[in-house]
């Protein structure tokens, strides 16, 4: 009887041993979850990669990483958009006809009593000179030395006189524009008086402009310069 029970005991021991091994083995159906914080290297690499984005057309595009965007931004200390010029001859030869053409149009419109056109052309002339002043940095102290560098004494004289001409022409256009505004505003005494005051100032600046052009033209003849448009010079003499 004792020998018959021995195989049964052996079988029971084997079954218990197998059951213990099964309970200690990991479940292959479970996925391990990383602890809070994760792998910093993996997180950093994900934050720097390009992220695909679905577009309206169904195509996939990529957004650049933060580092790429920062590299594409312009530098805060980059070069100025307006650089200093050195070609005085080019400056005068191109700007003088433009200014003169608007001045001539104003005179013609005044003679035709087209006051709306006078006001519009005067505004255009004012803005043109302001743009020239900004572009060529004419308000810079000593522009004959700091903007147009390398000029000799004669060229400096011509440049300063030309800048004065532009300043007076802008004042002429501004006062004329205001004069027409108050003239067309109404017939009340105050508007009429204000219009006359602005018109008187415009006339004074116009006289200065014509005198300055004559002086500049004389400089060009004396110094043998050829970059002042003589056709434009004649407009100041014959349009009135």
C-alpha positions in Angstrom: 0.0 0.0 0.0 2.8 2.3 0.9 4.5 1.7 -2.5 1.3 2.3 -4.4 0.9 5.8 -2.9 4.5 6.8 -3.7 3.8 7.6 -7.5 0.8 9.6 -6.5 2.8 11.8 -4.2 5.4 12.3 -6.9 2.8 13.4 -9.3 1.3 15.9 -6.8 4.7 17.4 -6.1 5.3 17.9 -9.8 1.9 19.6 -10.3 2.5 22.0 -7.4 5.9 22.9 -8.8 4.5 23.7 -12.2 1.7 25.8 -10.7 4.3 27.9 -8.9 6.3 28.6 -12.1 3.2 29.7 -14.0 2.2 32.2 -11.3 5.6 33.8 -11.2 6.0 34.4 -15.0 5.1 37.9 -16.4 1.9 38.5 -18.4 2.9 39.0 -22.1 -0.3 40.8 -22.8 0.5 43.7 -20.5 2.5 46.8 -21.7 5.0 48.5 -19.4 4.2 52.1 -18.6 7.1 54.5 -18.0 7.3 56.4 -14.7 6.3 60.0 -14.5 9.0 62.2 -16.1 10.0 59.5 -18.6 13.3 59.6 -20.6 14.4 63.3 -20.9 16.5 62.5 -23.9 13.5 61.1 -25.7 11.3 64.1 -24.8 13.8 66.6 -25.9 14.3 64.8 -29.3 10.6 64.9 -29.9 10.3 68.6 -29.1 12.9 69.4 -31.8 11.6 67.3 -34.6 9.2 68.5 -37.3 5.5 67.8 -36.7 3.4 66.6 -39.6 0.2 68.6 -40.2 -2.8 67.5 -42.3 -3.7 70.2 -44.8 -7.1 71.0 -46.4 -5.9 69.3 -49.6 -5.3 66.1 -47.9 -1.5 66.4 -48.2 0.8 66.3 -45.2 3.2 69.1 -44.6 5.7 69.7 -41.8 5.9 72.5 -39.3 9.5 73.5 -38.5 10.7 73.1 -35.0 11.2 76.0 -32.6 14.9 76.1 -33.3 14.4 76.4 -37.0 11.8 79.3 -36.6 14.2 81.2 -34.4 17.0 80.8 -36.9 14.8 82.3 -39.6 13.9 85.5 -37.7 15.8 88.7 -38.7 18.5 89.9 -36.4 17.5 92.8 -34.2 20.8 94.5 -34.8 20.8 94.0 -38.6 21.6 96.7 -41.1 19.3 99.7 -41.5 16.7 99.6 -44.3 17.8 103.1 -45.3 21.5 103.2 -46.2 23.5 106.4 -46.6 24.0 107.6 -50.2 27.2 108.9 -51.7 26.1 109.8 -55.2 25.1 113.5 -55.0 24.9 113.9 -58.8 22.5 111.0 -59.1 20.4 112.4 -56.2 20.0 115.8 -57.8 19.6 114.6 -61.4 16.7 112.3 -60.5 14.9 114.3 -57.8 15.0 117.7 -59.4 12.8 116.8 -62.5 10.3 115.0 -60.2 9.9 118.0 -58.0 9.8 120.4 -60.9 7.1 118.4 -62.7 4.8 118.6 -59.8 5.5 122.3 -59.3 4.7 122.9 -62.9 1.4 121.0 -62.7 0.4 123.1 -59.7 1.1 126.3 -61.6 -1.0 125.1 -64.5 -3.9 124.1 -62.3 -3.8 127.4 -60.5 -4.0 129.3 -63.8 -7.0 127.1 -64.8 -8.6 127.7 -61.4 -8.7 124.0 -60.8 -8.4 124.2 -57.0 -9.0 120.6 -56.3 -6.2 119.7 -58.5 -4.0 122.4 -56.9 -4.7 120.9 -53.5 -4.0 117.3 -54.6 -0.8 118.2 -56.5 0.4 120.3 -53.5 0.0 117.3 -51.2 1.8 115.1 -53.6 4.7 117.5 -53.8 4.8 117.8 -50.0 4.9 114.0 -49.6 7.5 113.6 -52.3 10.0 116.0 -50.6 9.3 114.3 -47.2 10.1 111.0 -48.8 13.3 112.3 -50.3 14.3 113.8 -47.0 13.8 110.4 -45.2 15.4 108.3 -47.9 18.6 110.4 -48.3 18.6 111.3 -44.5 18.8 115.0 -45.4 18.0 116.0 -41.8 21.3 114.5 -40.6 23.7 117.1 -39.2 26.2 118.3 -41.9 24.7 116.1 -44.6 27.4 117.4 -47.0 29.9 115.5 -44.9 28.0 112.7 -43.2 25.5 111.6 -45.9 27.2 112.5 -49.2 30.8 111.7 -48.2 33.9 112.7 -50.1 32.5 115.9 -51.6 34.8 118.8 -52.4 34.0 122.3 -51.2 32.2 123.2 -54.4 30.0 120.2 -54.3 29.2 120.8 -50.7 28.0 124.3 -51.6 25.7 123.0 -54.3 24.3 120.3 -52.1 23.5 122.6 -49.2 21.8 125.1 -51.5 19.8 122.3 -53.1 18.6 121.0 -49.7 17.5 124.5 -48.9 15.6 124.6 -52.1 13.8 121.4 -51.2 12.9 122.7 -47.7 11.4 125.9 -49.1 9.6 124.0 -51.8 8.0 121.7 -49.2 6.9 124.8 -47.2 5.5 126.3 -50.4 3.4 123.2 -51.1 2.2 122.9 -47.5 1.1 126.5 -47.2 -0.6 126.4 -50.7 -2.5 123.2 -49.7 -3.7 124.9 -46.6 -4.7 128.0 -48.4 -6.9 126.1 -50.9 -8.4 124.2 -48.0 -9.6 127.3 -46.2 -10.5 129.0 -49.5 -12.9 126.2 -50.4 -14.1 125.7 -46.8 -16.6 128.6 -46.9 -17.1 132.3 -47.4 -17.0 133.3 -43.8 -14.5 136.0 -42.9 -12.3 133.8 -40.7 -11.8 131.2 -43.4 -11.1 133.8 -46.0 -8.6 135.5 -43.7 -6.8 132.2 -42.9 -6.7 131.3 -46.6 -5.1 134.7 -47.4 -2.5 134.2 -44.7 -1.5 130.8 -46.0 -1.5 132.1 -49.6 0.9 134.9 -48.6 3.3 132.5 -47.0 3.1 130.2 -50.0 4.0 133.2 -52.3 7.0 134.1 -50.2 8.4 130.5 -50.2 7.8 130.4 -54.0 9.9 133.5 -54.5 12.7 131.9 -52.4 12.5 128.7 -54.5 12.9 130.6 -57.8 15.8 132.6 -56.4 17.5 129.4 -55.2 17.1 127.7 -58.5 18.7 130.6 -60.2 21.6 130.5 -57.8 22.0 126.7 -58.2 22.0 127.1 -62.0 24.7 129.7 -61.8 26.8 127.4 -59.6 26.5 124.7 -62.2 27.6 127.0 -65.0 30.5 128.3 -62.9 31.7 124.9 -61.8 31.0 123.2 -65.2 28.6 120.7 -63.7 26.2 119.0 -66.1 23.8 117.0 -63.9 21.2 119.7 -63.4 18.3 119.3 -65.9 18.2 122.6 -67.8 14.7 121.9 -69.1 13.5 121.7 -65.5 15.3 124.9 -64.7 13.5 126.7 -67.5 10.1 125.7 -66.0 10.7 128.1 -63.1 11.2 131.0 -65.6 8.3 130.5 -68.0 5.5 129.0 -66.0 3.6 131.7 -64.1 
